[in-house]
Amino acid sequence: TNHTLMPEALETWPVRMFEQLLPRHLEIIYEINHRFLEELKLRFPGDDALASRVSLIDEGGHGHGERRVRMASLALV
């Protein structure tokens, strides 16, 4: 992924691409994300905004309009 930590420069990949080319990888990413978000809920109950910000899946609310996998976040989790 990118060498900078600037949020706007961090690499994301379209979920659609994973669905078409790497469906099993996407299943694994979803499972990793699910476990991560469940742990987050235990540590920070009720903080849905935090969960949205740190989820491995960007739901498209940042101008690109499509769901994307946050690759740097995936690497960290």
C-alpha positions as CSV (number, residue, x, y, z in Angstrom):
1,T,0.0,0.0,0.0
2,N,1.0,3.6,-0.2
3,H,4.0,4.9,1.7
4,T,2.2,7.9,3.3
5,L,-0.3,7.9,6.2
6,M,-2.3,10.8,4.8
7,P,-5.9,9.4,4.9
8,E,-6.7,10.6,1.4
9,A,-3.6,8.9,0.0
10,L,-4.2,5.4,1.5
11,E,-4.9,2.8,-1.1
12,T,-8.4,1.2,-1.4
13,W,-9.6,-1.5,-3.7
14,P,-13.1,-1.9,-5.0
15,V,-15.2,-4.6,-3.4
16,R,-16.6,-5.2,-6.9
17,M,-13.1,-6.2,-8.1
18,F,-12.7,-8.7,-5.2
19,E,-16.2,-10.1,-6.0
20,Q,-15.2,-10.8,-9.6
21,L,-11.5,-11.8,-9.2
22,L,-10.9,-13.0,-5.7
23,P,-14.2,-14.0,-4.1
24,R,-12.7,-16.3,-1.5
25,H,-10.3,-13.5,-0.4
26,L,-13.2,-11.2,0.0
27,E,-15.0,-13.8,2.2
28,I,-11.9,-13.9,4.4
29,I,-11.7,-10.1,4.5
30,Y,-15.3,-9.9,5.6
31,E,-14.6,-12.5,8.4
32,I,-11.6,-10.6,9.6
33,N,-13.6,-7.4,9.6
34,H,-16.5,-9.0,11.4
35,R,-14.2,-10.3,14.2
36,F,-12.4,-6.9,14.4
37,L,-15.6,-4.9,14.7
38,E,-17.0,-7.4,17.3
39,E,-13.9,-6.8,19.4
40,L,-14.2,-3.1,18.9
41,K,-17.9,-3.1,20.1
42,L,-16.8,-4.8,23.4
43,R,-14.1,-2.2,24.0
44,F,-16.1,0.9,22.8
45,P,-19.8,0.0,23.2
46,G,-22.3,2.2,21.3
47,D,-19.6,4.0,19.3
48,D,-21.0,3.3,15.8
49,A,-19.1,6.3,14.3
50,L,-15.8,4.7,15.4
51,A,-16.8,1.4,13.9
52,S,-17.6,3.1,10.6
53,R,-14.3,5.0,10.6
54,V,-12.1,2.0,11.3
55,S,-14.0,-0.8,9.4
56,L,-12.0,-2.5,6.7
57,I,-14.8,-1.8,4.3
58,D,-15.4,1.8,3.3
59,E,-19.1,1.9,2.5
60,G,-18.7,4.6,-0.1
61,G,-19.4,7.7,1.9
62,H,-16.2,9.6,0.9
63,G,-17.0,10.7,-2.6
64,H,-16.3,7.6,-4.6
65,G,-19.8,6.1,-4.2
66,E,-18.7,2.5,-4.1
67,R,-17.7,0.1,-1.4
68,R,-14.0,-0.3,-1.1
69,V,-11.5,-2.4,0.9
70,R,-9.1,-0.2,3.0
71,M,-5.9,-2.0,2.2
72,A,-3.7,-0.3,4.9
73,S,-6.3,-1.0,7.6
74,L,-6.5,-4.7,6.4
75,A,-2.7,-4.9,6.7
76,L,-2.8,-3.5,10.3
77,V,-5.7,-5.7,11.5
